[in-house]
Protein backbone atom coordinates (compact mmCIF):
# COMPACT_ATOMS: atom_id res chain seq x y z
CA UNK A 1 0.00 0.00 0.00
CA UNK A 2 1.41 3.38 -1.01
CA UNK A 3 1.33 6.14 1.57
CA UNK A 4 2.06 8.91 -0.87
CA UNK A 5 3.66 9.81 -4.14
CA UNK A 6 7.16 9.72 -2.66
CA UNK A 7 6.75 6.58 -0.58
CA UNK A 8 9.32 4.47 -2.43
CA UNK A 9 12.17 2.16 -1.65
CA UNK A 10 15.67 3.16 -2.70
CA UNK A 11 17.58 6.42 -2.53
CA UNK A 12 15.37 9.29 -1.43
CA UNK A 13 17.12 11.85 -3.59
CA UNK A 14 16.42 9.98 -6.81
CA UNK A 15 13.30 11.69 -8.17
CA UNK A 16 12.21 13.06 -4.80
CA UNK A 17 10.69 16.50 -4.47
CA UNK A 18 13.29 18.99 -3.21
CA UNK A 19 10.80 20.54 -0.80
CA UNK A 20 10.10 17.17 0.80
CA UNK A 21 13.82 16.56 1.21
CA UNK A 22 14.27 19.97 2.86
CA UNK A 23 11.35 19.36 5.19
CA UNK A 24 12.79 15.97 6.13
CA UNK A 25 16.17 17.51 6.89
CA UNK A 26 14.48 20.18 8.99
CA UNK A 27 12.45 17.61 10.96
CA UNK A 28 15.62 15.57 11.61
CA UNK A 29 17.49 18.67 12.82
CA UNK A 30 14.66 19.71 15.15
CA UNK A 31 14.28 16.14 16.46
CA UNK A 32 18.00 15.86 17.16
CA UNK A 33 17.95 19.26 18.87
CA UNK A 34 15.42 17.77 21.32
CA UNK A 35 17.67 14.70 21.66
CA UNK A 36 14.85 12.27 20.84
CA UNK A 37 14.83 9.29 18.50
CA UNK A 38 12.43 8.62 15.64
CA UNK A 39 10.28 6.29 17.75
CA UNK A 40 9.77 8.98 20.41
CA UNK A 41 8.83 11.57 17.80
CA UNK A 42 6.44 9.08 16.21
CA UNK A 43 4.76 8.45 19.55
CA UNK A 44 4.40 12.17 20.21
CA UNK A 45 2.54 12.75 16.94
CA UNK A 46 0.59 9.46 16.86
CA UNK A 47 2.53 8.02 13.93
CA UNK A 48 4.94 5.11 13.49
CA UNK A 49 8.74 5.09 13.42
CA UNK A 50 8.78 4.03 9.73
CA UNK A 51 6.52 7.02 8.96
CA UNK A 52 9.06 9.36 10.59
CA UNK A 53 11.88 7.66 8.68
CA UNK A 54 10.09 8.13 5.34
CA UNK A 55 9.41 11.76 6.25
CA UNK A 56 13.03 12.49 7.18
CA UNK A 57 14.21 10.88 3.93
CA UNK A 58 11.88 12.92 1.71
CA UNK A 59 9.69 9.97 0.79
CA UNK A 60 6.45 11.17 2.36
CA UNK A 61 4.14 13.94 1.21
CA UNK A 62 2.27 15.32 4.23
CA UNK A 63 -1.20 16.59 4.93
CA UNK A 64 -1.52 19.94 6.67
CA UNK A 65 -2.84 18.30 9.84
CA UNK A 66 0.32 16.16 10.02
CA UNK A 67 2.45 19.31 9.82
CA UNK A 68 0.58 20.77 12.81
CA UNK A 69 1.02 17.49 14.72
CA UNK A 70 4.74 17.50 13.92
CA UNK A 71 5.22 21.10 15.05
CA UNK A 72 3.51 20.31 18.34
CA UNK A 73 5.57 17.12 18.83
CA UNK A 74 8.79 19.00 18.03
CA UNK A 75 7.77 21.85 20.35
CA UNK A 76 8.16 24.47 17.64
CA UNK A 77 5.96 26.78 15.60
CA UNK A 78 4.85 26.03 12.06
CA UNK A 79 7.07 28.92 10.96
CA UNK A 80 10.10 27.32 12.63
CA UNK A 81 9.23 23.90 11.19
CA UNK A 82 8.98 25.25 7.65
CA UNK A 83 11.91 27.68 7.83
CA UNK A 84 14.77 26.67 5.56
N, C-alpha and C positions, 0 to 999 in steps of 0.2 A: 504494500500500500504506500503510495507516494504522499508525503506530507507537504509538498510544495514543489514549485518549479525547480528549485535548486537542491532538492533532497536527492543527492546522487552519491554513489560510491566513487572513490578515486580522488585525485587532487582537487581541492576546492577551487584553486585559482584557474583551472582549465574551464573556461566558459562561464564562470561565476560572475554575477553582477558586482561591479566594483563597490557599490553602496552597501551591499550585504557583507562584503569582506571588511569594509571599514567599520560597519556596525559591530561585526563579530570581534574585531580587534579592540574596539572600544569597550565592549562588554567584558572581554578577558582582562583588560587593564583595570577596569573598575572592580571586577571580582577579586583580582589579585591584590588590589589596594586594600580591600577588606580582609585579606588573608583567609578566604574561604575557597573550598574546592567546588567543582562543578556539581557534585551531588547536593551540597548544602544550598547552592544557588537554586538548583532545581526544586528542592523542597520548599524554599522560601516563595517561589512563584508558582507552585502547584504544577510543575512540569517534571520531566524525567531527565536523568543525567545525559542520555543520548541526545535528547532535544537540545540541551545546552551545548553539547559538543558540536552538533550540526550548526547551531547558531554561531558559535565562535569561529567556525571554519567557513562561514559564508554560504552554507548549503541550505539555509532555511529562510524563507520569506515570511515575515511576521504580519500578524493582524495588529491593528492599533491597540486593542485591549491587551495584547501580550507585551507591547512596549510599555504601557502603564504598569503592568505587573512587574516587569523587569526593573523599571526605575524604582519602584517601591522596594523590591527585594535587594537592590543594590544601594539603597538609601541615598538616592540622588534625584535630581529633578529631570524632567524630560529634556530640558535644554542641555543639561550636563551629559545625559546619555547620548544625545544626538550631536554633540559638539565634536567636530573633527576637522 
